[in-house]
Amino acid sequence: FPSKIAVMKTYLVGGAVRDELLGYPFKERDWVVVGATVDEMLAAGFQQVGKDFPVFLHPETKEEYALARTERKTAAGYKGFDVHASPDVTLEEDLIRRDLTINAVAKDESGEIIDPYDGVRDIEDRLLRHVSSAFSEDPVRILRIARFLARYHHLGFSIADETMQLMKDMVDAGEVDALVAERVWQEMKKALSEKTPTAFITTLRDCGALKRILPELDRLFGVPQPEEHHPEIDTGIHTLMVLEQACKLSSATDVRFAALLHDLGKGTTPKEEWPRHIEHEARGAKIVMDVCQRLRIPNEYRDLAERTARFHLHYHRALELKPSTMVKTLEQLDAFRKPERFEKFLLASEADARGRPGFENMEFPQGEYFRQAFMVTRDIDIKALREQGFENMKLANKIKQVRTDAVAELKENYRQ
C-alpha cells in the first residue's frame, strides 16, 4: 500500500471476505479506506474511476479501493441516493449500507474479521438476510439477492423470511418499476452463469418481481400442456426444468437464456385451446423479440433465443422432416453462416427435450441427425456448379437441390 497514506486504515470487504469464509473460489478483491480524502488518494497515485462516489484503482494491483461512505435515500429508484464520503465515516457506517449481512463482513490488515452485523453467523447458517431496512431503498437488491441464491443454492442457502417479506413489500410499493433495462439484464446474465439459475427465477416469482420484470415468463406458470408429452403439465415448471437441463449441457449463458425463453408463446394460447398450443412457436418468437427489445438484450442472445423459440419443434420432429424442409430449416437457422450458433440451438433444443420428468437421461437422436444433415449440406462446390453454367437463381435452386438430395440420401441411411 503506498506509504503516503499508510497511516489510514484499509479493509478487505464484500465478496472476497464472504467467499473466503465459505471456501468458495473468487477472483476480485475490493477494499474500503477509512480516514482518507479524495485528494490524499490521488496524491498517493490512485486513479479515480467512480463518478457518483469516490472509487479508486490501486496504482500497482489495479484493485478497487473505495472511501468509506454513507448513503441517504432522496428519490425513487436505484439512482435516488445522496452519497457522503469523508474521513469521519466509520467502517461500521460503511458496512451497514450494504445489502446482505454476508456482504457486510470486513477483514483488516492483520487478518482479523470485523463482523458488526452477524454476517459470519449467517454464512454458517447459509442464510441470505438484509443488513438493515435501507435494503428496501434500492430495487436492484431484489435482483442481487435472487442472483446470490442462484450462486449459493447448491450450498444450502435460503432467503430469510423477513427479507423475503421486505422484497414483497418493495414490489407492492412499485420500487421494482423503477429498474432500468440495463440493470435487469446485467443481473440476469450474471445469474445465468451461476450453478443454479432456476433459483434466480423462482426467487423473483416468489416475491412478485417476475410479474413486473418479465411478465411473459411469469404467465407460463399455471398454463397446462398435454400430459402424454409433458408429465409435468405446467409450462412454467417445464421451463425451469429446461433451464436446469441447459445448465447441464452448456455453460454458455446464451444457450441458457434461449432455453429459458423457448416456450413464451404458450403463455398467449387462448384457454379454450388448452392444453394444446397450436403455432406457439411463431407467437413465441415474436414475444422473444419484444422482450429483448424492452430489456435491451444483446443481439447474439436475441437471435439465438428467437430461433430456438421458432424452430425447437423442428428439432423434435427432425427425423420426420422432408429433406427439402430440413434444408429450408438449416437455411432459416442460418446454419451455414453461423455454425456455432446452430450448435447452440441444438443444445437449447435438447434441453427442451430433456426438461420433462422421465426424459432427463434419454437418448435423443434428433440432434445428431441435424448435425449430420448440416455436414452433408455444408460443403457444396459452387465453383464447379458455375463451371457447369449455373448462375443467379438457377445456381441458388441447384444448390438447394444438391443439398436436398444429400439429406434424402442421409435419411435413407438412417432408415436402414
Secondary structure, 3 states (H helix, E strand, C coil): CCHHHCCCEEEEECHHHHHHHHCCCCCCCEEEEECCCHHHHHHCCCEECCCCCCEEECCCCCCEEEECEEEEECCCCCCCEEEEECCCCCHHHHHHCCCEHHHCCEECCCCCEECCCCHHHHHHHCEECECCHHHHHCCHHHHHHHHHHHHHHHHCCEECHHHHHHHHHHHHCCHHHHCCHHHHHHHHHHHHCCCCHHHHHHHHHHHCHHHHHCHHHHCCCCCECCCCCCCCCEHHHHHHHHHHHHHHHCCCHHHHHHHHHCCHHHHHCCHHHCCCCCCHHHHHHHHHHHHHHHCCCCHHHHHHHHHHHHHHHHHHCHHHCCHHHHHHHHHHCCCCCCHHHHHHHHHHHHHHHHCCCCCCCCCCHHHHHHHHHHHHHHCCCHHHHHHCCCCHHHHHHHHHHHHHHHHHHHHHHHHC
